[in-house]
């Protein structure tokens, strides 16, 4: 259910810089930098999974991560 909503939104996955590809490796428990945009789940996700209401997500490199927004920490990876 979550994947269906997240994958419908286009996201920049890579950034080209002087001939190289920059990728960010994300691990559970890590704090995200302030410059990383954290998105709210669509209302439909919150209706079907109310326990996610306090969380947000990011989508990077074909993976989705659940984020605790106050601390900006990765809680879980959804592949």
Buried (B, 14 or more C-beta within 10 A) or exposed (E): EBEEBBEEEEBEEEEEEEEEEEEEEBEEEEEBEEEEEBBEBBEEBBEEEEEBEEBBBBBBEEEBBBBBBEEBBBBEEEE
